[in-house]
Amino acid sequence: MTISNPTSKNVENVGALISVDGKELYENRFDIQPGESFQRKINITQGLHAFKDNHSVYVSTFGDNTSYNFTKEINASNSPEVLTPYIENVTVASGTINGEQSAVAYVTLVNPSIQTYSSKLFVHTVGTEGSFYPASVRPGGKRTIKVELLDKRGTKIAGEARLYSGNLTEREGALDQVGFVGKAGERTRTWNESFEPVRPTWMDNHYQYKNDTYSRTLGEKLSGGYEIGEIPIVYPMLALLGAVVLVRRLR
């Protein structure tokens, strides 16, 4: 941006404004002497809206303004130059959902952009087919969402969180995806993943997260979450059944 004062008068408190894709990116005020000219280099990339292909830039100052348009396709889930919302952290914990004790995940989201994104959060774990939450974050803001998990409380829970806008089944609209594994009261480990479109729970043949390391045993699945002394109930039942059979044979 080049600013000049061709007049013979000193101009004080001149304002300059730059908007990118409808949002204000830069504003400054300065004095300029007669005949003076100077430049300002402004990085507009960080202000682009990642889901638009056609972009607009508007520049104005006292007495003049200009605008221009250009086309740039952006990969919102993998574009270091363009700021977009992302998942900062996931923490597995114990909490309450509707007054009931439950395993939960606290998912922290950040929006470093000047743009507003209508985003959503979907979390899958070994025991949770999908927890869905509206997840928009104001420009420059941060928020943490408490996510209900159906996994057994107090155990290690593995899963993945997806942040997106639009349709979960399409890559267009993807923002971020992370994998995580953790246990309440301990540090949750997280890692970045490439966004994978999936079918949500309200569709037939919907996506189910699998992790062989942290998957439930056959006994846990057959017990349906019921336990005796922290042992899946199917094992004591099988042991009792075996004892009954043995007694009958001894008779």
C-alpha positions as semicolon CSV with decimal commas, in nm:
position;residue;x (nm);y (nm);z (nm)
1;M;0,000;0,000;0,000
2;T;0,153;0,332;-0,114
3;I;0,024;0,651;0,045
4;S;0,109;0,994;-0,095
5;N;0,028;1,358;-0,014
6;P;0,050;1,561;-0,336
7;T;-0,078;1,878;-0,168
8;S;0,118;2,165;-0,011
9;K;-0,044;2,110;0,328
10;N;0,044;1,885;0,617
11;V;-0,230;1,625;0,666
12;E;-0,270;1,493;1,018
13;N;-0,439;1,183;1,153
14;V;-0,490;1,018;0,816
15;G;-0,674;0,687;0,841
16;A;-0,600;0,379;0,632
17;L;-0,820;0,070;0,637
18;I;-0,786;-0,272;0,472
19;S;-1,068;-0,529;0,468
20;V;-1,029;-0,885;0,340
21;D;-1,329;-1,098;0,246
22;G;-1,557;-0,856;0,429
23;K;-1,361;-0,842;0,758
24;E;-1,135;-0,562;0,878
25;L;-0,772;-0,675;0,878
26;Y;-0,572;-0,353;0,923
27;E;-0,639;0,001;1,044
28;N;-0,385;0,272;1,120
29;R;-0,360;0,650;1,151
30;F;-0,062;0,871;1,071
31;D;0,050;1,222;0,969
32;I;0,188;1,289;0,621
33;Q;0,392;1,594;0,512
34;P;0,344;1,786;0,182
35;G;0,487;1,582;-0,106
36;E;0,561;1,288;0,123
37;S;0,504;0,930;0,007
38;F;0,556;0,604;0,193
39;Q;0,463;0,236;0,175
40;R;0,316;-0,020;0,410
41;K;0,340;-0,393;0,343
42;I;0,039;-0,580;0,479
43;N;0,007;-0,960;0,469
44;I;-0,352;-1,020;0,360
45;T;-0,317;-1,400;0,341
46;Q;-0,387;-1,444;0,711
47;G;-0,722;-1,268;0,668
48;L;-0,859;-1,481;0,383
49;H;-1,170;-1,689;0,432
50;A;-1,059;-2,047;0,375
51;F;-1,389;-2,170;0,230
52;K;-1,409;-1,905;-0,042
53;D;-1,243;-1,937;-0,382
54;N;-1,318;-1,579;-0,491
55;H;-1,165;-1,322;-0,256
56;S;-1,199;-0,944;-0,223
57;V;-0,969;-0,680;-0,075
58;Y;-1,087;-0,326;0,001
59;V;-0,841;-0,045;0,077
60;S;-0,949;0,304;0,180
61;T;-0,803;0,626;0,317
62;F;-0,927;0,986;0,339
63;G;-1,012;1,095;-0,012
64;D;-0,954;0,764;-0,190
65;N;-1,044;0,396;-0,190
66;T;-0,993;0,098;-0,413
67;S;-1,082;-0,270;-0,424
68;Y;-0,971;-0,573;-0,617
69;N;-1,070;-0,938;-0,647
70;F;-0,873;-1,253;-0,706
71;T;-0,923;-1,630;-0,711
72;K;-0,739;-1,863;-0,474
73;E;-0,847;-2,212;-0,374
74;I;-0,747;-2,298;-0,016
75;N;-0,718;-2,630;0,166
76;A;-0,867;-2,524;0,499
77;S;-0,736;-2,829;0,688
78;N;-0,379;-2,795;0,558
79;S;-0,280;-2,438;0,471
80;P;-0,019;-2,291;0,710
81;E;-0,044;-1,942;0,557
82;V;-0,422;-1,903;0,602
83;L;-0,546;-1,890;0,961
84;T;-0,835;-2,127;1,036
85;P;-0,999;-2,275;1,350
86;Y;-0,826;-2,582;1,493
87;I;-0,834;-2,828;1,783
88;E;-0,577;-2,714;2,037
89;N;-0,615;-2,990;2,296
90;V;-0,819;-3,291;2,409
91;T;-0,834;-3,408;2,772
92;V;-1,006;-3,729;2,884
93;A;-1,171;-3,689;3,226
94;S;-1,458;-3,793;3,449
95;G;-1,756;-3,559;3,467
96;T;-2,133;-3,536;3,475
97;I;-2,378;-3,530;3,184
98;N;-2,736;-3,436;3,275
99;G;-2,652;-3,500;3,639
100;E;-2,515;-3,850;3,573
101;Q;-2,153;-3,960;3,616
102;S;-1,987;-4,014;3,279
103;A;-1,659;-4,034;3,097
104;V;-1,604;-3,707;2,911
105;A;-1,352;-3,536;2,688
106;Y;-1,276;-3,165;2,712
107;V;-1,198;-3,041;2,360
108;T;-1,039;-2,696;2,332
109;L;-1,091;-2,508;2,004
110;V;-0,912;-2,195;1,883
111;N;-0,997;-1,953;1,601
112;P;-0,691;-1,733;1,524
113;S;-0,858;-1,588;1,213
114;I;-1,048;-1,261;1,169
115;Q;-1,312;-1,465;0,986
116;T;-1,618;-1,632;1,138
117;Y;-1,663;-2,002;1,065
118;S;-1,981;-2,198;1,133
119;S;-1,806;-2,508;1,263
120;K;-1,909;-2,838;1,421
121;L;-1,734;-3,097;1,636
122;F;-1,772;-3,473;1,605
123;V;-1,593;-3,709;1,845
124;H;-1,563;-4,086;1,805
125;T;-1,406;-4,329;2,051
126;V;-1,389;-4,706;2,086
127;G;-1,708;-4,700;2,293
128;T;-1,876;-4,390;2,146
129;E;-2,020;-4,408;1,797
130;G;-2,023;-4,031;1,772
131;S;-2,088;-3,723;1,987
132;F;-2,190;-3,413;1,791
133;Y;-2,173;-3,047;1,903
134;P;-2,207;-2,704;1,738
135;A;-1,857;-2,562;1,776
136;S;-1,826;-2,213;1,630
137;V;-1,554;-1,997;1,786
138;R;-1,553;-1,618;1,762
139;P;-1,263;-1,458;1,567
140;G;-0,951;-1,448;1,783
141;G;-1,126;-1,657;2,048
142;K;-1,102;-1,991;2,227
143;R;-1,361;-2,225;2,381
144;T;-1,369;-2,567;2,547
145;I;-1,652;-2,813;2,484
146;K;-1,738;-3,096;2,724
147;V;-1,808;-3,405;2,514
148;E;-2,005;-3,702;2,645
149;L;-1,830;-4,038;2,602
150;L;-1,998;-4,376;2,644
151;D;-1,676;-4,556;2,730
152;K;-1,627;-4,700;3,078
153;R;-1,516;-4,438;3,328
154;G;-1,166;-4,473;3,470
155;T;-1,024;-4,667;3,175
156;K;-0,794;-4,560;2,894
157;I;-1,003;-4,413;2,615
158;A;-0,887;-4,379;2,256
159;G;-1,060;-4,181;1,984
160;E;-1,050;-3,896;1,737
161;A;-1,207;-3,551;1,712
162;R;-1,311;-3,381;1,388
163;L;-1,370;-3,009;1,342
164;Y;-1,550;-2,916;1,022
165;S;-1,805;-2,695;0,850
166;G;-2,078;-2,823;0,622
167;N;-2,107;-3,196;0,555
168;L;-1,905;-3,451;0,755
169;T;-1,910;-3,688;0,458
170;E;-1,717;-3,446;0,234
171;R;-1,360;-3,323;0,249
172;E;-1,474;-2,974;0,149
173;G;-1,536;-2,793;0,477
174;A;-1,272;-2,987;0,672
175;L;-1,085;-2,785;0,934
176;D;-0,893;-3,018;1,166
177;Q;-0,871;-3,371;1,302
178;V;-0,675;-3,510;1,596
179;G;-0,636;-3,852;1,753
180;F;-0,616;-3,895;2,129
181;V;-0,576;-4,153;2,403
182;G;-0,594;-4,090;2,775
183;K;-0,737;-4,174;3,114
184;A;-0,908;-3,951;3,368
185;G;-0,652;-3,800;3,605
186;E;-0,363;-3,869;3,368
187;R;-0,214;-3,681;3,074
188;T;-0,402;-3,730;2,746
189;R;-0,177;-3,785;2,445
190;T;-0,288;-3,620;2,120
191;W;-0,158;-3,619;1,763
192;N;-0,255;-3,451;1,435
193;E;-0,430;-3,654;1,166
194;S;-0,526;-3,585;0,805
195;F;-0,899;-3,512;0,788
196;E;-1,100;-3,819;0,689
197;P;-1,465;-3,767;0,581
198;V;-1,700;-4,019;0,747
199;R;-2,069;-4,103;0,770
200;P;-2,231;-3,965;1,091
201;T;-2,440;-4,174;1,330
202;W;-2,775;-4,077;1,175
203;M;-2,678;-4,246;0,845
204;D;-2,689;-4,616;0,763
205;N;-2,352;-4,793;0,776
206;H;-2,213;-4,505;0,978
207;Y;-1,849;-4,477;1,076
208;Q;-1,719;-4,660;1,383
209;Y;-1,377;-4,583;1,528
210;K;-1,153;-4,887;1,580
211;N;-0,834;-4,914;1,778
212;D;-0,706;-5,268;1,839
213;T;-0,486;-5,158;2,129
214;Y;-0,772;-5,007;2,330
215;S;-1,071;-5,201;2,200
216;R;-1,303;-5,375;2,446
217;T;-1,251;-5,746;2,514
218;L;-1,515;-5,998;2,416
219;G;-1,609;-6,032;2,784
220;E;-1,664;-5,657;2,818
221;K;-1,881;-5,652;2,506
222;L;-2,093;-5,947;2,626
223;S;-2,130;-5,791;2,972
224;G;-2,275;-5,470;2,829
225;G;-2,090;-5,261;3,088
226;Y;-2,212;-5,460;3,392
227;E;-1,946;-5,570;3,638
228;I;-1,894;-5,746;3,967
229;G;-1,594;-5,613;4,159
230;E;-1,466;-5,440;3,840
231;I;-1,478;-5,775;3,656
232;P;-1,710;-5,801;3,353
233;I;-2,018;-5,986;3,474
234;V;-1,997;-6,250;3,202
235;Y;-1,685;-6,404;3,364
236;P;-1,840;-6,476;3,707
237;M;-2,149;-6,607;3,531
238;L;-1,943;-6,843;3,319
239;A;-1,749;-6,953;3,626
240;L;-2,075;-7,019;3,812
241;L;-2,215;-7,211;3,516
242;G;-1,897;-7,418;3,499
243;A;-1,919;-7,496;3,870
244;V;-2,281;-7,611;3,833
245;V;-2,189;-7,839;3,543
246;L;-1,895;-7,983;3,740
247;V;-2,114;-8,054;4,046
248;R;-2,370;-8,234;3,832
249;R;-2,100;-8,449;3,672
250;L;-1,954;-8,542;4,010
251;R;-2,294;-8,659;4,122
